[in-house]
Amino acid sequence: METNAFPRLDVSVNETGCCSRFNPLGWDNRLLHFEDKKFVRATTRSAMHIPYNMNTVFTRVQEHIEDAGAADPETEIVLSHDLSPWEGEHFFAVEADVPDEEMTTLSGDYFTRVFEGPYRRCAEFAHDMEVAARAMGKTAKEVYFFYTTCPRCAKHYGENYIVGVAEI
């Protein structure tokens, strides 16, 4: 297991000009280990778990990441979870510090699971991650989701892959 690495994203198929088609091969049941892995942390506002300023926040953060030269298209992963029904937290994996954004690090062991289905099933997916952790003799301390495509691209591709990433 390589430290501070996600499986590589295959960005070669992009029919929308927005999100690449996600290839789930190599993403399911992976163990990850982070040691001070760099991330930009950002929050979004929500109304009952439905974000309403995500586009504005993600656009700003992505512009800052690109301006800082901290992006790698094959490792541009955003881990998201809800802090409450009113606020979401997002961790953008980066290769370098990003000025004008909150920097943080994650350390620990994680495992992944690939799900396919609508965003509204994320509570069910989080429960599945907790059950899988218990089956491994572990406890899921925190469950994040990597939403592999935006809703418009998921509709275009006819698939909505979501990768669960649980800290164990």
Backbone as a chain_set.jsonl record, in Angstrom:
{"seq": "METNAFPRLDVSVNETGCCSRFNPLGWDNRLLHFEDKKFVRATTRSAMHIPYNMNTVFTRVQEHIEDAGAADPETEIVLSHDLSPWEGEHFFAVEADVPDEEMTTLSGDYFTRVFEGPYRRCAEFAHDMEVAARAMGKTAKEVYFFYTTCPRCAKHYGENYIVGVAEI", "coords": {"N": [[0.845, -1.172, 0.0], [0.678, 2.061, -0.978], [1.778, 5.107, 0.454], [-0.155, 8.037, 1.033], [-1.556, 8.019, -1.4], [-4.11, 7.848, -3.832], [-6.051, 5.568, -5.86], [-5.344, 5.943, -9.343], [-7.086, 8.226, -11.435], [-8.785, 7.628, -14.424], [-8.728, 9.79, -16.894], [-9.2, 9.886, -19.543], [-11.551, 9.587, -21.012], [-13.834, 11.833, -21.739], [-16.682, 13.021, -22.391], [-18.286, 15.165, -21.931], [-16.988, 17.541, -21.428], [-16.83, 18.363, -18.919], [-16.982, 16.478, -16.427], [-14.953, 13.573, -16.341], [-15.635, 10.254, -17.563], [-16.139, 7.939, -15.04], [-14.075, 5.266, -14.189], [-14.5, 2.451, -12.413], [-12.696, 0.437, -11.896], [-10.23, -0.915, -9.852], [-10.795, 0.667, -7.68], [-12.532, -0.351, -5.735], [-12.749, -1.738, -2.496], [-10.173, -0.997, -1.597], [-7.273, -0.434, 0.363], [-6.061, 2.394, 1.995], [-3.431, 4.556, 2.999], [-2.632, 7.383, 4.787], [-0.273, 9.875, 5.551], [-0.032, 12.791, 6.898], [-1.282, 13.817, 4.575], [-1.882, 16.226, 2.154], [-4.577, 18.506, 1.938], [-7.037, 20.798, 0.717], [-9.366, 22.402, 2.682], [-12.805, 23.015, 2.655], [-16.035, 24.47, 3.189], [-19.548, 24.027, 2.645], [-22.828, 25.444, 2.444], [-25.965, 24.056, 3.386], [-29.34, 22.869, 2.957], [-31.133, 20.864, 4.763], [-29.337, 18.727, 4.107], [-29.002, 19.166, 1.402], [-26.901, 20.698, -0.71], [-26.463, 24.202, -1.347], [-24.674, 26.122, -2.183], [-22.607, 24.933, -3.458], [-21.517, 24.933, -6.092], [-20.414, 27.529, -6.339], [-18.484, 27.521, -4.241], [-16.872, 25.266, -4.929], [-15.935, 26.052, -7.466], [-14.41, 28.363, -6.835], [-12.427, 27.219, -5.105], [-11.247, 25.337, -6.838], [-10.186, 27.017, -8.818], [-8.24, 28.374, -7.305], [-6.599, 26.213, -6.609], [-5.654, 25.424, -9.145], [-4.338, 27.812, -9.91], [-2.263, 27.755, -8.076], [-0.79, 25.693, -8.992], [-1.195, 23.19, -7.932], [-2.63, 21.019, -8.697], [-3.401, 17.779, -9.996], [-4.768, 16.131, -12.573], [-5.258, 13.369, -12.5], [-5.387, 12.732, -9.87], [-7.22, 14.281, -8.624], [-9.184, 14.391, -6.203], [-12.061, 14.771, -4.254], [-13.071, 14.601, -1.035], [-16.025, 14.286, 0.698], [-18.354, 15.101, 3.283], [-21.189, 15.39, 5.468], [-21.398, 17.796, 7.954], [-23.534, 18.585, 9.37], [-27.127, 18.826, 8.933], [-27.064, 21.255, 7.727], [-24.586, 22.018, 6.846], [-21.829, 21.174, 4.809], [-18.691, 19.459, 4.517], [-15.629, 19.534, 2.799], [-12.82, 17.996, 1.349], [-10.19, 18.671, -0.621], [-7.916, 16.949, -2.447], [-4.543, 17.763, -2.798], [-1.39, 18.65, -4.345], [0.362, 20.501, -3.401], [0.77, 23.405, -1.241], [-1.958, 25.735, -1.107], [-2.469, 29.006, -1.628], [-4.636, 31.394, -0.015], [-6.586, 29.593, 0.715], [-7.925, 27.29, 3.124], [-5.679, 25.132, 4.485], [-5.15, 21.694, 5.282], [-4.369, 18.509, 6.787], [-4.664, 14.962, 6.407], [-4.32, 11.985, 8.218], [-3.822, 8.494, 8.646], [-5.474, 5.268, 8.413], [-7.509, 4.03, 5.785], [-10.355, 2.712, 3.991], [-11.887, 1.772, 0.875], [-15.018, 1.727, -0.9], [-16.986, 1.082, -3.735], [-19.918, 2.486, -4.94], [-22.99, 2.508, -6.782], [-25.457, 4.588, -7.713], [-28.201, 6.836, -6.856], [-27.594, 10.068, -5.325], [-29.183, 10.413, -3.093], [-29.084, 8.044, -1.724], [-26.919, 8.012, -0.04], [-26.874, 7.912, 2.795], [-27.552, 5.267, 3.262], [-25.352, 4.09, 1.958], [-23.297, 4.978, 3.635], [-23.941, 3.595, 5.958], [-23.481, 0.995, 5.003], [-20.705, 1.156, 4.719], [-19.918, 1.353, 7.39], [-20.763, -1.153, 8.348], [-19.115, -2.804, 6.783], [-16.62, -2.064, 7.791], [-16.835, -3.044, 10.42], [-16.958, -5.764, 9.796], [-14.356, -6.137, 9.093], [-13.196, -6.097, 11.493], [-12.825, -3.585, 12.502], [-13.543, -0.107, 13.276], [-15.5, 2.313, 11.727], [-14.403, 5.427, 11.755], [-14.86, 7.867, 10.543], [-16.797, 8.633, 7.691], [-16.404, 9.383, 4.367], [-17.342, 10.7, 1.152], [-16.534, 10.353, -2.245], [-17.652, 11.943, -4.856], [-17.934, 11.029, -8.004], [-18.773, 12.185, -10.371], [-20.519, 15.109, -11.481], [-24.057, 15.882, -11.061], [-25.172, 16.442, -13.642], [-23.344, 15.265, -15.45], [-23.403, 12.624, -14.549], [-25.974, 11.93, -15.313], [-25.663, 12.123, -18.098], [-23.736, 10.076, -18.611], [-25.13, 7.929, -17.657], [-24.59, 6.603, -15.349], [-23.939, 6.71, -11.897], [-21.475, 6.777, -10.081], [-20.251, 6.511, -6.808], [-17.755, 6.844, -4.472], [-17.13, 5.447, -1.434], [-15.178, 6.363, 1.329], [-13.699, 5.337, 4.122], [-12.427, 6.133, 7.281], [-10.487, 4.085, 9.295]], "CA": [[0.0, 0.0, 0.0], [1.464, 3.289, -1.129], [1.366, 6.171, 1.362], [-0.677, 9.291, 0.481], [-1.953, 7.85, -2.799], [-5.387, 7.291, -4.242], [-5.949, 4.985, -7.204], [-5.324, 6.979, -10.38], [-8.304, 8.419, -12.212], [-8.639, 7.581, -15.875], [-9.389, 11.001, -17.385], [-9.108, 9.852, -21.007], [-12.879, 9.632, -21.626], [-14.573, 12.985, -21.25], [-17.626, 13.375, -23.463], [-19.104, 16.305, -21.526], [-16.196, 18.743, -21.21], [-16.942, 18.665, -17.487], [-16.439, 15.343, -15.669], [-14.571, 12.37, -17.089], [-16.365, 9.042, -17.199], [-15.421, 7.253, -13.974], [-13.82, 3.834, -14.343], [-14.377, 1.979, -11.038], [-11.676, -0.605, -11.772], [-9.148, -0.6, -8.934], [-11.236, 1.548, -6.6], [-13.338, -1.043, -4.733], [-12.051, -2.499, -1.446], [-8.756, -0.608, -1.51], [-6.781, 0.126, 1.616], [-5.277, 3.609, 1.787], [-2.738, 5.044, 4.194], [-2.213, 8.772, 4.663], [0.571, 10.499, 6.567], [-0.047, 14.23, 6.625], [-1.701, 14.037, 3.183], [-2.374, 17.605, 2.019], [-5.906, 18.785, 1.395], [-7.695, 22.078, 0.965], [-10.644, 22.181, 3.351], [-13.81, 24.037, 2.39], [-17.374, 24.09, 3.629], [-20.688, 24.52, 1.879], [-24.085, 25.539, 3.184], [-26.973, 23.103, 2.915], [-30.682, 22.885, 3.534], [-31.489, 19.453, 4.948], [-28.333, 17.931, 3.399], [-28.941, 19.514, -0.017], [-26.042, 21.882, -0.781], [-26.96, 25.241, -2.253], [-23.625, 26.995, -2.71], [-21.504, 24.054, -3.822], [-20.892, 25.364, -7.342], [-19.599, 28.714, -6.046], [-17.34, 27.131, -3.416], [-15.987, 24.381, -5.684], [-15.299, 26.841, -8.518], [-13.377, 29.182, -6.192], [-11.332, 26.369, -4.635], [-10.56, 24.76, -7.997], [-9.376, 28.081, -9.432], [-7.065, 28.599, -6.453], [-5.728, 25.033, -6.746], [-4.998, 25.512, -10.453], [-3.419, 28.955, -9.866], [-1.109, 27.378, -7.255], [-0.111, 24.553, -9.613], [-1.297, 22.099, -6.962], [-3.578, 20.031, -9.205], [-3.034, 16.691, -10.899], [-6.075, 15.609, -12.984], [-5.43, 11.951, -12.176], [-5.521, 12.558, -8.417], [-8.118, 15.325, -8.112], [-10.214, 13.736, -5.421], [-12.675, 15.586, -3.215], [-13.77, 13.801, -0.041], [-17.084, 15.123, 1.258], [-19.31, 14.552, 4.247], [-22.015, 16.409, 6.088], [-21.169, 18.1, 9.364], [-24.89, 18.716, 9.903], [-28.042, 19.016, 7.794], [-26.93, 22.629, 7.242], [-23.22, 22.315, 6.432], [-21.005, 20.091, 4.291], [-17.248, 19.67, 4.597], [-15.017, 18.965, 1.597], [-11.37, 17.945, 1.37], [-9.666, 18.601, -1.978], [-6.538, 16.443, -2.434], [-3.649, 18.648, -3.549], [0.023, 18.282, -4.383], [1.149, 21.583, -2.799], [-0.045, 24.384, -0.521], [-2.789, 26.59, -1.949], [-2.725, 30.288, -0.963], [-6.013, 31.884, 0.086], [-7.5, 28.517, 1.094], [-7.575, 26.617, 4.367], [-4.946, 23.886, 4.282], [-5.184, 20.733, 6.374], [-3.824, 17.205, 6.424], [-5.309, 13.771, 6.956], [-3.42, 10.872, 8.484], [-4.505, 7.307, 9.137], [-5.809, 4.195, 7.479], [-8.83, 4.174, 5.184], [-10.684, 1.731, 2.96], [-12.843, 2.295, -0.108], [-16.056, 0.913, -1.505], [-17.623, 1.77, -4.859], [-21.371, 2.353, -5.012], [-23.608, 3.1, -7.968], [-26.834, 4.925, -7.386], [-28.46, 8.262, -6.657], [-27.024, 10.722, -4.155], [-30.086, 10.276, -1.945], [-28.799, 6.786, -1.026], [-25.648, 8.111, 0.68], [-27.014, 7.441, 4.182], [-27.469, 3.804, 3.137], [-23.965, 3.761, 1.617], [-22.5, 5.208, 4.849], [-24.216, 2.444, 6.818], [-22.754, -0.14, 4.411], [-19.288, 1.34, 5.044], [-19.761, 1.022, 8.804], [-20.888, -2.612, 8.448], [-17.9, -3.376, 6.191], [-15.525, -1.841, 8.746], [-17.008, -4.018, 11.504], [-16.597, -7.085, 9.257], [-12.895, -6.162, 9.072], [-12.74, -5.987, 12.865], [-12.478, -2.175, 12.699], [-14.641, 0.837, 13.429], [-15.437, 3.448, 10.801], [-14.369, 6.651, 12.552], [-15.477, 8.901, 9.714], [-17.065, 8.168, 6.332], [-16.427, 10.44, 3.362], [-17.72, 10.251, -0.184], [-15.954, 10.961, -3.439], [-18.679, 11.963, -5.898], [-17.061, 10.946, -9.169], [-19.273, 13.061, -11.433], [-21.598, 16.004, -11.094], [-25.347, 15.313, -11.47], [-25.391, 16.553, -15.094], [-22.505, 14.255, -16.118], [-23.928, 11.303, -14.18], [-27.127, 11.689, -16.188], [-25.137, 11.9, -19.443], [-23.078, 8.769, -18.691], [-26.067, 6.885, -17.266], [-24.051, 5.937, -14.166], [-23.597, 7.663, -10.844], [-20.575, 6.113, -9.146], [-19.868, 7.232, -5.605], [-16.775, 6.049, -3.748], [-17.075, 5.641, 0.005], [-13.835, 6.291, 1.893], [-13.892, 5.334, 5.567], [-11.263, 6.068, 8.153], [-10.613, 2.94, 10.222]], "C": [[0.893, 1.239, 0.0], [0.912, 4.377, -0.199], [0.938, 7.401, 0.568], [-1.121, 9.195, -0.97], [-3.368, 7.289, -2.908], [-5.147, 6.486, -5.513], [-6.008, 6.115, -8.229], [-6.683, 7.033, -11.078], [-7.96, 8.328, -13.691], [-9.428, 8.767, -16.433], [-9.444, 11.04, -18.916], [-10.47, 9.928, -21.696], [-13.656, 10.769, -20.983], [-15.447, 13.491, -22.383], [-18.368, 14.675, -23.172], [-18.333, 17.62, -21.465], [-16.24, 19.176, -19.758], [-16.268, 17.541, -16.711], [-16.073, 14.2, -16.609], [-15.465, 11.218, -16.66], [-15.528, 8.298, -16.168], [-15.297, 5.771, -14.296], [-13.58, 3.283, -12.938], [-13.294, 0.922, -10.817], [-10.535, -0.132, -10.866], [-9.537, 0.28, -7.751], [-11.95, 0.809, -5.468], [-12.454, -1.842, -3.783], [-10.557, -2.233, -1.412], [-8.456, -0.116, -0.107], [-5.881, 1.303, 1.277], [-4.61, 3.986, 3.1], [-2.241, 6.461, 3.918], [-1.332, 9.158, 5.842], [0.703, 11.965, 6.195], [-0.319, 14.523, 5.149], [-2.352, 15.412, 3.096], [-3.745, 17.658, 1.35], [-6.223, 20.256, 1.621], [-9.033, 21.728, 1.589], [-11.567, 23.345, 3.034], [-15.153, 23.54, 2.905], [-18.413, 24.701, 2.702], [-21.897, 24.591, 2.806], [-25.101, 24.596, 2.54], [-28.312, 23.405, 3.55], [-31.146, 21.433, 3.577], [-30.648, 18.54, 4.044], [-28.258, 18.21, 1.899], [-28.123, 20.795, -0.141], [-26.614, 22.93, -1.729], [-25.899, 26.23, -2.688], [-22.403, 26.194, -3.15], [-20.787, 24.532, -5.079], [-19.965, 26.549, -7.107], [-18.331, 28.334, -5.283], [-16.362, 26.281, -4.215], [-15.261, 25.124, -6.799], [-14.169, 27.681, -7.951], [-12.168, 28.338, -5.797], [-10.551, 25.808, -5.82], [-9.692, 25.796, -8.703], [-8.11, 28.338, -8.624], [-6.084, 27.432, -6.555], [-4.965, 25.105, -8.064], [-3.988, 26.653, -10.485], [-2.143, 28.62, -9.097], [-0.306, 26.24, -7.876], [-0.147, 23.319, -8.725], [-2.202, 20.969, -7.427], [-2.891, 18.986, -10.075], [-4.347, 16.033, -11.303], [-6.31, 14.139, -12.611], [-5.543, 11.684, -10.685], [-6.434, 13.61, -7.809], [-9.337, 14.686, -7.464], [-10.753, 14.742, -4.417], [-13.445, 14.633, -2.303], [-14.769, 14.704, 0.661], [-17.868, 14.359, 2.318], [-20.061, 15.715, 4.877], [-21.629, 16.57, 7.547], [-22.499, 18.189, 10.106], [-25.83, 18.785, 8.702], [-27.855, 20.366, 7.091], [-25.543, 22.959, 6.706], [-22.504, 21.051, 5.955], [-19.538, 20.471, 4.377], [-16.598, 18.904, 3.456], [-13.504, 19.087, 1.691], [-10.875, 17.689, -0.049], [-8.218, 18.135, -1.906], [-5.685, 17.332, -3.329], [-2.21, 18.163, -3.418], [0.916, 19.312, -3.697], [0.202, 22.508, -2.037], [-0.763, 25.295, -1.507], [-3.07, 27.886, -1.185], [-4.21, 30.645, -1.014], [-7.044, 30.802, 0.355], [-7.012, 27.895, 2.392], [-6.91, 25.278, 4.047], [-5.094, 23.0, 5.52], [-4.524, 19.449, 5.893], [-4.701, 16.124, 7.027], [-4.234, 12.712, 7.126], [-4.249, 9.697, 8.98], [-4.736, 6.297, 8.045], [-7.267, 4.319, 7.059], [-9.079, 2.982, 4.27], [-11.78, 2.306, 2.079], [-13.874, 1.25, -0.486], [-16.679, 1.735, -2.632], [-19.112, 1.445, -4.846], [-21.843, 2.966, -6.323], [-25.05, 3.353, -7.613], [-26.972, 6.405, -7.127], [-27.863, 8.778, -5.346], [-27.887, 10.514, -2.912], [-29.844, 8.988, -1.161], [-27.523, 6.853, -0.182], [-25.743, 7.681, 2.137], [-26.924, 5.914, 4.214], [-26.031, 3.367, 2.837], [-23.06, 3.935, 2.844], [-22.703, 4.053, 5.822], [-23.473, 1.211, 6.312], [-21.258, -0.056, 4.719], [-19.021, 0.97, 6.504], [-19.837, -0.486, 9.027], [-19.629, -3.287, 7.902], [-16.708, -3.21, 7.122], [-15.622, -2.839, 9.889], [-16.629, -5.417, 11.047], [-15.081, -7.255, 9.181], [-12.316, -6.13, 10.487], [-12.341, -4.581, 13.24], [-13.74, -1.369, 12.966], [-14.446, 1.958, 12.423], [-15.538, 4.725, 11.638], [-15.081, 7.789, 11.831], [-15.662, 8.327, 8.32], [-17.189, 9.389, 5.432], [-16.918, 9.84, 2.052], [-16.983, 11.069, -1.232], [-17.015, 10.813, -4.52], [-17.945, 12.094, -7.225], [-17.5, 11.82, -10.331], [-20.345, 13.974, -10.855], [-22.929, 15.405, -11.573], [-25.587, 15.353, -12.982], [-24.602, 15.476, -15.841], [-22.959, 12.846, -15.777], [-25.119, 10.955, -15.065], [-26.648, 11.378, -17.612], [-24.554, 10.492, -19.589], [-24.004, 7.624, -18.31], [-25.59, 6.083, -16.057], [-23.698, 7.015, -13.149], [-22.755, 6.928, -9.795], [-20.22, 7.059, -8.01], [-18.915, 6.322, -4.849], [-16.836, 6.431, -2.28], [-15.639, 5.472, 0.465], [-13.986, 6.421, 3.403], [-12.569, 5.27, 6.295], [-11.488, 4.935, 9.152], [-9.505, 2.948, 11.255]], "O": [[1.744, 1.42, 0.871], [-0.304, 4.537, -0.089], [1.565, 7.766, -0.426], [-1.068, 10.186, -1.698], [-3.759, 6.382, -2.173], [-4.137, 6.695, -6.184], [-6.659, 7.133, -7.995], [-7.336, 6.009, -11.28], [-6.961, 8.887, -14.145], [-10.659, 8.746, -16.44], [-9.702, 12.086, -19.511], [-10.534, 10.303, -22.867], [-14.08, 10.678, -19.831], [-15.014, 14.281, -23.222], [-19.011, 15.232, -24.062], [-18.935, 18.693, -21.45], [-15.738, 20.245, -19.411], [-15.089, 17.651, -16.372], [-16.802, 13.903, -17.556], [-15.986, 11.2, -15.545], [-14.343, 8.051, -16.391], [-16.278, 5.108, -14.63], [-12.565, 3.607, -12.322], [-13.008, 0.554, -9.677], [-9.951, 0.927, -11.095], [-8.694, 0.601, -6.913], [-11.97, 1.302, -4.34], [-11.529, -2.533, -4.21], [-9.764, -3.155, -1.218], [-9.284, 0.538, 0.528], [-5.041, 1.218, 0.38], [-5.16, 3.759, 4.177], [-1.527, 6.706, 2.945], [-1.617, 8.807, 6.988], [1.456, 12.327, 5.292], [0.335, 15.376, 4.548], [-3.258, 15.729, 3.866], [-4.025, 16.974, 0.366], [-5.751, 20.876, 2.574], [-9.751, 20.862, 1.09], [-11.177, 24.509, 3.128], [-15.374, 22.337, 3.038], [-18.192, 25.733, 2.07], [-21.971, 23.89, 3.815], [-25.095, 24.371, 1.329], [-28.397, 24.11, 4.555], [-31.506, 20.853, 2.553], [-31.179, 17.699, 3.318], [-27.507, 17.536, 1.194], [-28.58, 21.862, 0.269], [-27.177, 22.6, -2.773], [-26.191, 27.11, -3.498], [-21.293, 26.724, -3.207], [-19.557, 24.533, -5.118], [-18.847, 26.57, -7.621], [-17.235, 28.77, -5.635], [-15.158, 26.535, -4.19], [-14.087, 24.854, -7.054], [-13.078, 27.713, -8.522], [-11.029, 28.686, -6.109], [-9.321, 25.805, -5.803], [-8.583, 25.484, -9.138], [-7.031, 28.501, -9.193], [-4.871, 27.642, -6.583], [-3.756, 24.871, -8.094], [-2.894, 26.491, -11.028], [-1.07, 29.13, -9.416], [0.741, 25.86, -7.351], [0.768, 22.496, -8.762], [-2.513, 20.062, -6.655], [-1.932, 19.276, -10.79], [-4.998, 15.424, -10.454], [-7.455, 13.724, -12.428], [-5.769, 10.547, -10.272], [-6.422, 13.807, -6.594], [-10.37, 14.474, -8.099], [-9.986, 15.482, -3.8], [-14.361, 13.941, -2.748], [-14.405, 15.768, 1.164], [-18.02, 13.139, 2.25], [-19.625, 16.864, 4.824], [-21.543, 15.59, 8.286], [-22.583, 17.91, 11.302], [-25.366, 18.802, 7.562], [-28.403, 20.6, 6.014], [-25.329, 24.047, 6.171], [-22.562, 20.004, 6.599], [-19.183, 21.648, 4.319], [-16.967, 17.764, 3.175], [-12.972, 20.133, 2.063], [-11.112, 16.621, -0.613], [-7.372, 18.845, -1.363], [-6.05, 17.62, -4.469], [-1.862, 17.39, -2.525], [2.088, 19.043, -3.436], [-1.018, 22.406, -2.17], [-0.256, 25.59, -2.589], [-3.818, 27.877, -0.207], [-4.933, 30.252, -1.929], [-8.244, 31.048, 0.239], [-5.827, 27.966, 2.718], [-7.51, 24.406, 3.418], [-5.154, 23.488, 6.648], [-4.165, 19.327, 4.722], [-5.39, 16.341, 8.024], [-3.351, 12.562, 6.282], [-5.261, 9.885, 9.655], [-4.267, 6.441, 6.917], [-8.138, 4.662, 7.858], [-8.139, 2.322, 3.828], [-12.509, 3.211, 2.484], [-13.628, 0.047, -0.4], [-16.873, 2.942, -2.493], [-19.51, 0.284, -4.755], [-21.179, 3.829, -6.897], [-25.781, 2.43, -7.252], [-25.991, 7.148, -7.17], [-27.657, 8.023, -4.395], [-27.366, 10.448, -1.799], [-30.346, 8.848, -0.045], [-27.091, 5.826, 0.342], [-24.78, 7.132, 2.671], [-26.287, 5.345, 5.1], [-25.55, 2.384, 3.401], [-22.157, 3.128, 3.065], [-21.747, 3.584, 6.44], [-22.899, 0.465, 7.104], [-20.614, -1.078, 4.954], [-18.008, 0.341, 6.812], [-19.061, -1.037, 9.807], [-19.132, -4.241, 8.5], [-15.876, -4.11, 7.233], [-14.615, -3.421, 10.291], [-16.043, -6.181, 11.814], [-14.577, -8.378, 9.203], [-11.098, -6.134, 10.664], [-11.593, -4.389, 14.199], [-14.856, -1.884, 12.89], [-13.344, 2.489, 12.285], [-16.601, 5.063, 12.158], [-15.811, 8.57, 12.441], [-14.791, 7.617, 7.817], [-17.971, 10.303, 5.697], [-16.908, 8.622, 1.871], [-16.832, 12.286, -1.124], [-17.254, 9.721, -5.034], [-17.396, 13.152, -7.534], [-16.686, 12.163, -11.188], [-20.993, 13.643, -9.861], [-22.923, 14.504, -12.412], [-26.141, 14.409, -13.545], [-25.127, 14.847, -16.759], [-22.907, 11.959, -16.629], [-25.254, 9.817, -15.513], [-27.172, 10.47, -18.257], [-24.837, 9.797, -20.565], [-23.704, 6.467, -18.604], [-26.122, 5.01, -15.771], [-23.219, 8.092, -13.503], [-23.265, 6.514, -8.754], [-19.931, 8.238, -8.219], [-19.229, 5.156, -4.608], [-16.622, 7.588, -1.92], [-14.955, 4.541, 0.039], [-14.356, 7.482, 3.908], [-11.701, 4.46, 5.971], [-12.546, 4.842, 9.774], [-9.452, 2.065, 12.111]]}, "num_chains": 1, "name": "protein.A"}
